[in-house]
Amino acid sequence: MSSRAVGQRGEELAAQYLTEQGYKILFRNFRGSRGEIDLIAMRGGTLLFVEVKYRRDLDQGHPAEAITPRKLSHFRSAVTEFLMSGEAPPFIGLKFDAICIVELPSQPPSIELFEHILGP
């Protein structure tokens, strides 16, 4: 499986998880000049920005370990660009989460939600 296909698999599982939690997926893979937002969703007036990390094994560590200060800086920049782009729907609040997924062979995916990765 190519690295792009691996990333898409993780984003699909994360989108499915969010949909089951009552979110509507609005955008996938918004690219700013300094970063990307994997998923942008909405529920009850809250606009949610999501960083997705996916692993098919733990050779490179837990997916949460890949959420570095540099990654968060780029994520924050992409969020700012998105909000200034005029593409954002009307919203009441903003939320910034990460979804980390481990899908080992012959096992169902393990999905962990990390809320408020940029602070409350």
C-alpha contacts under 8 A as a table, 3 or more apart, distances in Angstrom:
res1	aa1	res2	aa2	distance
1	M	5	A	6.02
1	M	6	V	6.38
2	S	5	A	5.11
2	S	6	V	6.20
3	S	6	V	4.95
3	S	7	G	6.19
4	R	7	G	5.10
4	R	8	Q	6.18
5	A	8	Q	4.99
5	A	9	R	6.10
6	V	9	R	5.13
6	V	10	G	6.45
6	V	54	Y	7.57
7	G	10	G	5.19
7	G	11	E	6.25
7	G	53	K	7.92
7	G	54	Y	6.79
8	Q	11	E	5.04
8	Q	12	E	6.02
9	R	12	E	5.14
9	R	13	L	6.29
10	G	13	L	5.21
10	G	14	A	6.15
10	G	52	V	6.83
10	G	53	K	6.90
10	G	54	Y	5.12
10	G	55	R	7.97
10	G	101	I	6.78
11	E	14	A	4.99
11	E	15	A	5.99
11	E	38	D	7.03
11	E	39	L	7.53
11	E	52	V	6.27
12	E	15	A	5.08
12	E	16	Q	6.14
13	L	16	Q	5.10
13	L	17	Y	6.18
14	A	17	Y	5.00
14	A	18	L	6.20
14	A	52	V	7.01
14	A	99	I	6.53
14	A	101	I	7.90
14	A	111	I	7.91
15	A	18	L	5.12
15	A	19	T	6.08
15	A	25	I	6.85
15	A	39	L	7.40
16	Q	19	T	5.08
16	Q	20	E	6.22
17	Y	20	E	5.16
17	Y	21	Q	6.42
18	L	21	Q	4.92
18	L	22	G	6.51
18	L	23	Y	5.36
18	L	24	K	7.59
18	L	25	I	7.80
19	T	22	G	5.15
19	T	23	Y	4.83
19	T	24	K	6.01
19	T	25	I	7.19
20	E	23	Y	7.26
22	G	43	R	6.49
23	Y	41	A	5.98
23	Y	42	M	5.40
23	Y	43	R	4.82
24	K	41	A	5.35
24	K	42	M	5.30
24	K	43	R	6.51
25	I	28	R	7.68
25	I	39	L	7.08
25	I	40	I	6.11
25	I	41	A	4.30
25	I	42	M	6.66
26	L	39	L	7.69
26	L	40	I	5.59
26	L	41	A	5.12
26	L	42	M	7.02
27	F	30	F	6.71
27	F	39	L	5.85
27	F	40	I	5.04
27	F	41	A	6.94
28	R	37	I	7.33
28	R	38	D	5.53
28	R	39	L	4.66
28	R	40	I	6.40
29	N	36	E	6.20
29	N	37	I	5.45
29	N	38	D	4.44
29	N	39	L	6.18
30	F	36	E	5.54
30	F	37	I	5.13
30	F	38	D	6.60
30	F	39	L	7.59
30	F	78	A	7.78
30	F	82	F	7.61
31	R	34	R	8.00
31	R	35	G	6.09
31	R	36	E	4.42
31	R	37	I	6.56
31	R	78	A	6.85
32	G	35	G	5.20
32	G	36	E	5.79
32	G	77	S	7.49
32	G	78	A	4.88
32	G	81	E	6.14
32	G	82	F	7.29
33	S	78	A	7.25
34	R	74	H	5.54
34	R	77	S	6.32
34	R	78	A	6.40
35	G	74	H	4.61
35	G	75	F	5.57
35	G	77	S	6.52
35	G	78	A	5.06
36	E	74	H	7.32
36	E	75	F	6.17
36	E	78	A	5.68
37	I	40	I	7.08
37	I	49	F	6.72
37	I	50	V	6.44
37	I	51	E	6.21
37	I	75	F	6.37
37	I	78	A	6.45
37	I	79	V	7.10
38	D	49	F	7.80
38	D	50	V	5.96
38	D	51	E	5.46
38	D	52	V	6.20
39	L	49	F	6.07
39	L	50	V	5.07
39	L	51	E	6.91
39	L	52	V	7.78
40	I	47	L	7.14
40	I	48	L	5.59
40	I	49	F	4.74
40	I	50	V	6.22
41	A	47	L	5.93
41	A	48	L	5.02
41	A	49	F	6.64
42	M	45	G	6.52
42	M	46	T	5.59
42	M	47	L	4.68
42	M	48	L	5.85
43	R	46	T	5.39
43	R	47	L	6.88
43	R	48	L	7.89
45	G	90	P	7.68
45	G	91	F	4.94
45	G	92	I	5.02
45	G	93	G	6.52
46	T	91	F	5.84
46	T	92	I	5.69
46	T	93	G	4.61
46	T	94	L	5.50
46	T	95	K	6.86
47	L	91	F	6.13
47	L	92	I	7.68
47	L	93	G	6.20
47	L	94	L	4.92
47	L	95	K	6.23
48	L	94	L	5.98
48	L	95	K	4.75
48	L	96	F	5.87
48	L	97	D	7.26
49	F	79	V	7.45
49	F	94	L	7.82
49	F	95	K	6.25
49	F	96	F	4.94
49	F	97	D	6.32
50	V	96	F	6.07
50	V	97	D	5.01
50	V	98	A	5.26
50	V	99	I	6.97
51	E	75	F	7.74
51	E	97	D	6.52
51	E	98	A	4.61
51	E	99	I	6.35
52	V	98	A	5.73
52	V	99	I	4.94
52	V	100	C	5.96
52	V	101	I	7.80
53	K	63	P	5.29
53	K	64	A	6.92
53	K	66	A	7.39
53	K	98	A	7.55
53	K	99	I	6.33
53	K	100	C	4.78
53	K	101	I	6.22
54	Y	63	P	5.95
54	Y	100	C	5.86
54	Y	101	I	4.66
54	Y	102	V	5.89
54	Y	103	E	7.71
55	R	58	L	6.69
55	R	62	H	7.55
55	R	63	P	6.21
55	R	101	I	6.28
55	R	102	V	4.89
55	R	103	E	6.28
55	R	104	L	7.91
56	R	102	V	5.87
56	R	103	E	4.88
56	R	104	L	5.19
56	R	105	P	7.32
57	D	60	Q	7.62
57	D	102	V	6.95
57	D	103	E	7.05
57	D	104	L	5.68
58	L	61	G	4.78
58	L	62	H	5.91
58	L	102	V	7.87
61	G	65	E	6.60
62	H	65	E	5.59
62	H	66	A	7.65
62	H	102	V	7.77
63	P	66	A	5.56
63	P	67	I	7.60
63	P	100	C	5.62
63	P	101	I	6.89
63	P	102	V	7.35
64	A	67	I	5.54
64	A	100	C	6.07
65	E	68	T	7.00
66	A	71	K	8.00
67	I	71	K	5.86
67	I	72	L	6.73
68	T	71	K	5.04
68	T	72	L	6.23
69	P	72	L	5.05
69	P	73	S	6.16
70	R	73	S	5.03
70	R	74	H	6.36
71	K	74	H	5.18
71	K	75	F	6.07
72	L	75	F	4.87
72	L	76	R	6.01
72	L	117	I	7.93
72	L	118	L	7.33
73	S	76	R	5.12
73	S	77	S	6.27
74	H	77	S	5.03
74	H	78	A	6.21
75	F	78	A	5.13
75	F	79	V	6.23
76	R	79	V	5.10
76	R	80	T	6.29
76	R	118	L	7.68
77	S	80	T	5.14
77	S	81	E	6.26
78	A	81	E	5.03
78	A	82	F	6.10
79	V	82	F	5.06
79	V	83	L	6.18
80	T	83	L	5.21
80	T	84	M	6.21
81	E	84	M	5.12
81	E	85	S	5.98
82	F	85	S	5.04
82	F	86	G	7.35
82	F	87	E	6.81
82	F	88	A	6.93
83	L	86	G	6.42
83	L	87	E	7.10
83	L	88	A	5.86
84	M	87	E	7.93
85	S	88	A	7.42
91	F	94	L	7.60
95	K	115	E	7.93
95	K	116	H	6.33
95	K	120	P	7.67
96	F	115	E	6.62
96	F	116	H	4.97
96	F	117	I	5.70
96	F	118	L	6.06
96	F	119	G	7.79
97	D	113	L	7.09
97	D	114	F	5.60
97	D	115	E	4.45
97	D	116	H	5.21
97	D	117	I	5.41
97	D	118	L	7.88
98	A	113	L	5.96
98	A	114	F	5.01
98	A	115	E	6.46
98	A	117	I	6.72
99	I	111	I	6.82
99	I	112	E	5.68
99	I	113	L	4.69
99	I	114	F	6.16
100	C	111	I	5.85
100	C	112	E	5.18
100	C	113	L	6.51
100	C	114	F	7.72
101	I	109	P	6.51
101	I	110	S	5.52
101	I	111	I	4.59
101	I	112	E	6.37
102	V	109	P	5.68
102	V	110	S	5.17
102	V	111	I	6.74
103	E	107	Q	6.62
103	E	108	P	6.35
103	E	109	P	4.26
103	E	110	S	6.24
104	L	107	Q	5.54
104	L	108	P	7.42
104	L	109	P	7.05
114	F	117	I	6.75
116	H	119	G	4.90
116	H	120	P	5.45
